[in-house]
Amino acid sequence: VASLNVSVATGVVLFEAIRQRQLSAAAIKPG
């Protein structure tokens, strides 16, 4: 179960990192 929790946590971290990067790219890109 511990390994599963680590996998889920890693997936959440990666998802958040990608989402933040996309938001930053959208914010930087001129309309």
C-alpha positions as CSV (number, residue, x, y, z in Angstrom):
1,V,0.0,0.0,0.0
2,A,2.9,2.3,0.7
3,S,4.2,1.9,-2.8
4,L,0.8,2.7,-4.2
5,N,0.6,5.9,-2.0
6,V,4.0,6.9,-3.4
7,S,2.9,6.4,-6.9
8,V,-0.3,8.4,-6.4
9,A,1.7,11.2,-4.7
10,T,4.2,11.3,-7.5
11,G,1.4,11.4,-10.1
12,V,-0.2,14.3,-8.2
13,V,3.1,16.2,-8.0
14,L,3.7,15.7,-11.7
15,F,0.2,16.7,-12.6
16,E,0.4,19.9,-10.5
17,A,3.8,20.8,-12.0
18,I,2.5,20.4,-15.6
19,R,-0.7,22.4,-14.7
20,Q,1.3,25.2,-13.2
21,R,3.7,25.2,-16.2
22,Q,0.7,25.4,-18.6
23,L,-0.8,28.3,-16.6
24,S,2.5,30.1,-16.6
25,A,2.9,29.6,-20.4
26,A,-0.7,30.9,-20.9
27,A,0.0,33.9,-18.7
28,I,3.3,34.8,-20.5
29,K,1.9,34.3,-24.0
30,P,0.5,37.6,-25.3
31,G,-3.2,37.4,-25.9
